[in-house]
Amino acid sequence: EMAYKIIGLAYSDSDNLSYIENQLIAIKNFYPALETELSDETNELIHRHIHSLYRGRMPMYIILKNGAFMTYRLGKWSNEEVIQWLQSIPALNA
């Protein structure tokens, strides 16, 4: 069985951190099997997987499949928009 994780990232000194934290709760309510994590600009996944042009554009979400990078999305979105994005990823809705 595949294990999926969504990491919500925002700058540690930003109001967006609590926004993303609350959004992760909404995501968890919609996708109980999806592991969630709150993180910030120090997360090594940013430097490993996100192009240098986009690394500073937080908030962002990173999705992992079995611990490996799968996809990401930049920007601040409504809960509805984020859930619609997740619904558009076939693997998460199989």
C-alpha positions in Angstrom: 0.0 0.0 0.0 1.2 3.4 -0.9 1.9 6.0 1.8 1.4 9.6 1.0 2.4 12.7 3.0 1.7 16.4 2.4 4.1 18.9 3.9 2.9 22.5 4.2 5.8 25.0 4.3 5.9 28.7 5.2 8.5 31.1 6.6 9.0 30.5 10.3 8.5 34.2 11.1 5.4 34.5 8.9 1.7 34.6 9.7 1.3 32.1 6.9 2.7 29.4 9.2 -0.5 29.3 11.3 -2.6 29.6 8.1 -0.9 26.5 6.7 -1.1 24.7 10.0 -4.9 25.2 10.1 -5.1 24.3 6.4 -3.3 21.0 7.1 -6.0 20.2 9.7 -8.7 20.8 7.0 -6.8 18.5 4.6 -6.5 15.8 7.2 -10.2 16.0 7.8 -10.8 15.4 4.1 -8.0 12.9 3.6 -7.7 11.0 6.9 -5.1 8.5 5.5 -2.8 11.3 4.3 0.0 12.1 6.6 0.5 15.8 7.2 3.5 17.8 8.4 4.1 21.5 9.1 7.6 22.8 8.1 9.5 26.0 7.2 12.2 27.3 5.0 14.9 25.1 6.7 13.4 21.9 5.2 16.0 20.2 3.1 13.4 18.9 0.6 13.1 22.5 -0.7 16.8 22.6 -1.7 16.8 19.0 -3.0 13.7 19.2 -5.2 12.5 22.8 -5.8 14.3 24.8 -8.5 16.3 27.7 -7.1 13.9 30.2 -8.8 11.0 29.0 -6.8 12.5 28.1 -3.4 11.6 31.4 -1.9 8.0 31.4 -2.9 6.3 30.3 0.2 3.9 29.1 1.3 4.2 25.9 -0.6 3.1 22.3 -0.4 5.2 19.2 -1.1 3.7 15.8 -1.6 5.8 12.6 -0.9 4.9 9.1 -2.0 6.6 6.5 0.2 9.0 9.1 1.3 10.0 10.2 -2.2 9.3 13.5 -3.8 6.2 13.4 -6.0 4.9 16.9 -6.7 4.6 20.4 -5.2 2.5 23.6 -5.4 3.5 27.1 -4.7 1.3 29.8 -3.2 -1.4 30.6 -0.6 -4.7 29.0 -1.5 -8.1 28.6 0.1 -8.9 25.3 1.8 -11.3 24.5 -1.1 -8.6 25.2 -3.7 -6.0 23.0 -2.0 -8.5 20.1 -1.7 -9.5 20.5 -5.4 -5.8 20.3 -6.2 -5.4 17.1 -4.2 -8.6 15.7 -5.8 -6.9 16.3 -9.2 -4.0 13.9 -8.3 -5.2 10.4 -9.3 -2.9 8.5 -6.9 -4.5 10.2 -3.9 -8.0 9.3 -4.9 -7.6 5.7 -6.0 
